[in-house]
Amino acid sequence: MPNNLLYLSLAIAVAMGAWTAFLFEKKGRKRPVGFWLGFLFGIIGVIIAYTLSSKKN
């Protein structure tokens, strides 16, 4: 049972990282930074990604 919880937590962390990376790429920012932000901070990372402004070219 504890292994299932570990795998579930890891899957959620990867999903949050992917979502944040997608948002970062959409705003013209670096994807790896977005992934790690979402992976480490979860929903808070997603909220940060939504509140960031688009990077000017």
Phi and psi in radians as a Rosetta constraint file:
Dihedral C 1 N 2 CA 2 C 2 CIRCULARHARMONIC -1.070 0.35
Dihedral N 2 CA 2 C 2 N 3 CIRCULARHARMONIC -0.564 0.35
Dihedral C 2 N 3 CA 3 C 3 CIRCULARHARMONIC -1.135 0.35
Dihedral N 3 CA 3 C 3 N 4 CIRCULARHARMONIC -0.626 0.35
Dihedral C 3 N 4 CA 4 C 4 CIRCULARHARMONIC -1.096 0.35
Dihedral N 4 CA 4 C 4 N 5 CIRCULARHARMONIC -0.683 0.35
Dihedral C 4 N 5 CA 5 C 5 CIRCULARHARMONIC -1.164 0.35
Dihedral N 5 CA 5 C 5 N 6 CIRCULARHARMONIC -0.681 0.35
Dihedral C 5 N 6 CA 6 C 6 CIRCULARHARMONIC -1.092 0.35
Dihedral N 6 CA 6 C 6 N 7 CIRCULARHARMONIC -0.807 0.35
Dihedral C 6 N 7 CA 7 C 7 CIRCULARHARMONIC -1.146 0.35
Dihedral N 7 CA 7 C 7 N 8 CIRCULARHARMONIC -0.674 0.35
Dihedral C 7 N 8 CA 8 C 8 CIRCULARHARMONIC -1.120 0.35
Dihedral N 8 CA 8 C 8 N 9 CIRCULARHARMONIC -0.777 0.35
Dihedral C 8 N 9 CA 9 C 9 CIRCULARHARMONIC -1.097 0.35
Dihedral N 9 CA 9 C 9 N 10 CIRCULARHARMONIC -0.719 0.35
Dihedral C 9 N 10 CA 10 C 10 CIRCULARHARMONIC -1.142 0.35
Dihedral N 10 CA 10 C 10 N 11 CIRCULARHARMONIC -0.713 0.35
Dihedral C 10 N 11 CA 11 C 11 CIRCULARHARMONIC -1.122 0.35
Dihedral N 11 CA 11 C 11 N 12 CIRCULARHARMONIC -0.721 0.35
Dihedral C 11 N 12 CA 12 C 12 CIRCULARHARMONIC -1.143 0.35
Dihedral N 12 CA 12 C 12 N 13 CIRCULARHARMONIC -0.716 0.35
Dihedral C 12 N 13 CA 13 C 13 CIRCULARHARMONIC -1.104 0.35
Dihedral N 13 CA 13 C 13 N 14 CIRCULARHARMONIC -0.720 0.35
Dihedral C 13 N 14 CA 14 C 14 CIRCULARHARMONIC -1.174 0.35
Dihedral N 14 CA 14 C 14 N 15 CIRCULARHARMONIC -0.684 0.35
Dihedral C 14 N 15 CA 15 C 15 CIRCULARHARMONIC -1.126 0.35
Dihedral N 15 CA 15 C 15 N 16 CIRCULARHARMONIC -0.746 0.35
Dihedral C 15 N 16 CA 16 C 16 CIRCULARHARMONIC -1.113 0.35
Dihedral N 16 CA 16 C 16 N 17 CIRCULARHARMONIC -0.702 0.35
Dihedral C 16 N 17 CA 17 C 17 CIRCULARHARMONIC -1.107 0.35
Dihedral N 17 CA 17 C 17 N 18 CIRCULARHARMONIC -0.735 0.35
Dihedral C 17 N 18 CA 18 C 18 CIRCULARHARMONIC -1.141 0.35
Dihedral N 18 CA 18 C 18 N 19 CIRCULARHARMONIC -0.726 0.35
Dihedral C 18 N 19 CA 19 C 19 CIRCULARHARMONIC -1.104 0.35
Dihedral N 19 CA 19 C 19 N 20 CIRCULARHARMONIC -0.791 0.35
Dihedral C 19 N 20 CA 20 C 20 CIRCULARHARMONIC -1.168 0.35
Dihedral N 20 CA 20 C 20 N 21 CIRCULARHARMONIC -0.667 0.35
Dihedral C 20 N 21 CA 21 C 21 CIRCULARHARMONIC -1.089 0.35
Dihedral N 21 CA 21 C 21 N 22 CIRCULARHARMONIC -0.709 0.35
Dihedral C 21 N 22 CA 22 C 22 CIRCULARHARMONIC -1.065 0.35
Dihedral N 22 CA 22 C 22 N 23 CIRCULARHARMONIC -0.774 0.35
Dihedral C 22 N 23 CA 23 C 23 CIRCULARHARMONIC -1.135 0.35
Dihedral N 23 CA 23 C 23 N 24 CIRCULARHARMONIC -0.706 0.35
Dihedral C 23 N 24 CA 24 C 24 CIRCULARHARMONIC -1.099 0.35
Dihedral N 24 CA 24 C 24 N 25 CIRCULARHARMONIC -0.759 0.35
Dihedral C 24 N 25 CA 25 C 25 CIRCULARHARMONIC -1.114 0.35
Dihedral N 25 CA 25 C 25 N 26 CIRCULARHARMONIC -0.688 0.35
Dihedral C 25 N 26 CA 26 C 26 CIRCULARHARMONIC -1.105 0.35
Dihedral N 26 CA 26 C 26 N 27 CIRCULARHARMONIC -0.528 0.35
Dihedral C 26 N 27 CA 27 C 27 CIRCULARHARMONIC -1.641 0.35
Dihedral N 27 CA 27 C 27 N 28 CIRCULARHARMONIC 0.103 0.35
Dihedral C 27 N 28 CA 28 C 28 CIRCULARHARMONIC 1.427 0.35
Dihedral N 28 CA 28 C 28 N 29 CIRCULARHARMONIC 0.424 0.35
Dihedral C 28 N 29 CA 29 C 29 CIRCULARHARMONIC -1.943 0.35
Dihedral N 29 CA 29 C 29 N 30 CIRCULARHARMONIC 3.045 0.35
Dihedral C 29 N 30 CA 30 C 30 CIRCULARHARMONIC -1.325 0.35
Dihedral N 30 CA 30 C 30 N 31 CIRCULARHARMONIC 2.225 0.35
Dihedral C 30 N 31 CA 31 C 31 CIRCULARHARMONIC -1.095 0.35
Dihedral N 31 CA 31 C 31 N 32 CIRCULARHARMONIC -0.762 0.35
Dihedral C 31 N 32 CA 32 C 32 CIRCULARHARMONIC -1.067 0.35
Dihedral N 32 CA 32 C 32 N 33 CIRCULARHARMONIC -0.626 0.35
Dihedral C 32 N 33 CA 33 C 33 CIRCULARHARMONIC -1.119 0.35
Dihedral N 33 CA 33 C 33 N 34 CIRCULARHARMONIC -0.739 0.35
Dihedral C 33 N 34 CA 34 C 34 CIRCULARHARMONIC -1.121 0.35
Dihedral N 34 CA 34 C 34 N 35 CIRCULARHARMONIC -0.711 0.35
Dihedral C 34 N 35 CA 35 C 35 CIRCULARHARMONIC -1.066 0.35
Dihedral N 35 CA 35 C 35 N 36 CIRCULARHARMONIC -0.854 0.35
Dihedral C 35 N 36 CA 36 C 36 CIRCULARHARMONIC -1.178 0.35
Dihedral N 36 CA 36 C 36 N 37 CIRCULARHARMONIC -0.585 0.35
Dihedral C 36 N 37 CA 37 C 37 CIRCULARHARMONIC -1.089 0.35
Dihedral N 37 CA 37 C 37 N 38 CIRCULARHARMONIC -0.816 0.35
Dihedral C 37 N 38 CA 38 C 38 CIRCULARHARMONIC -1.215 0.35
Dihedral N 38 CA 38 C 38 N 39 CIRCULARHARMONIC -0.667 0.35
Dihedral C 38 N 39 CA 39 C 39 CIRCULARHARMONIC -1.123 0.35
Dihedral N 39 CA 39 C 39 N 40 CIRCULARHARMONIC -0.769 0.35
Dihedral C 39 N 40 CA 40 C 40 CIRCULARHARMONIC -1.434 0.35
Dihedral N 40 CA 40 C 40 N 41 CIRCULARHARMONIC -0.585 0.35
Dihedral C 40 N 41 CA 41 C 41 CIRCULARHARMONIC -1.949 0.35
Dihedral N 41 CA 41 C 41 N 42 CIRCULARHARMONIC -0.083 0.35
Dihedral C 41 N 42 CA 42 C 42 CIRCULARHARMONIC 1.116 0.35
Dihedral N 42 CA 42 C 42 N 43 CIRCULARHARMONIC -2.289 0.35
Dihedral C 42 N 43 CA 43 C 43 CIRCULARHARMONIC -1.114 0.35
Dihedral N 43 CA 43 C 43 N 44 CIRCULARHARMONIC -0.495 0.35
Dihedral C 43 N 44 CA 44 C 44 CIRCULARHARMONIC -1.147 0.35
Dihedral N 44 CA 44 C 44 N 45 CIRCULARHARMONIC -0.663 0.35
Dihedral C 44 N 45 CA 45 C 45 CIRCULARHARMONIC -1.107 0.35
Dihedral N 45 CA 45 C 45 N 46 CIRCULARHARMONIC -0.665 0.35
Dihedral C 45 N 46 CA 46 C 46 CIRCULARHARMONIC -1.146 0.35
Dihedral N 46 CA 46 C 46 N 47 CIRCULARHARMONIC -0.735 0.35
Dihedral C 46 N 47 CA 47 C 47 CIRCULARHARMONIC -1.099 0.35
Dihedral N 47 CA 47 C 47 N 48 CIRCULARHARMONIC -0.726 0.35
Dihedral C 47 N 48 CA 48 C 48 CIRCULARHARMONIC -1.075 0.35
Dihedral N 48 CA 48 C 48 N 49 CIRCULARHARMONIC -0.743 0.35
Dihedral C 48 N 49 CA 49 C 49 CIRCULARHARMONIC -1.098 0.35
Dihedral N 49 CA 49 C 49 N 50 CIRCULARHARMONIC -0.680 0.35
Dihedral C 49 N 50 CA 50 C 50 CIRCULARHARMONIC -1.169 0.35
Dihedral N 50 CA 50 C 50 N 51 CIRCULARHARMONIC -0.595 0.35
Dihedral C 50 N 51 CA 51 C 51 CIRCULARHARMONIC -1.468 0.35
Dihedral N 51 CA 51 C 51 N 52 CIRCULARHARMONIC -0.285 0.35
Dihedral C 51 N 52 CA 52 C 52 CIRCULARHARMONIC -1.185 0.35
Dihedral N 52 CA 52 C 52 N 53 CIRCULARHARMONIC 2.529 0.35
Dihedral C 52 N 53 CA 53 C 53 CIRCULARHARMONIC -1.455 0.35
Dihedral N 53 CA 53 C 53 N 54 CIRCULARHARMONIC 2.843 0.35
Dihedral C 53 N 54 CA 54 C 54 CIRCULARHARMONIC -1.213 0.35
Dihedral N 54 CA 54 C 54 N 55 CIRCULARHARMONIC 2.511 0.35
Dihedral C 54 N 55 CA 55 C 55 CIRCULARHARMONIC -1.369 0.35
Dihedral N 55 CA 55 C 55 N 56 CIRCULARHARMONIC 2.313 0.35
Dihedral C 55 N 56 CA 56 C 56 CIRCULARHARMONIC -1.372 0.35
Dihedral N 56 CA 56 C 56 N 57 CIRCULARHARMONIC 2.442 0.35
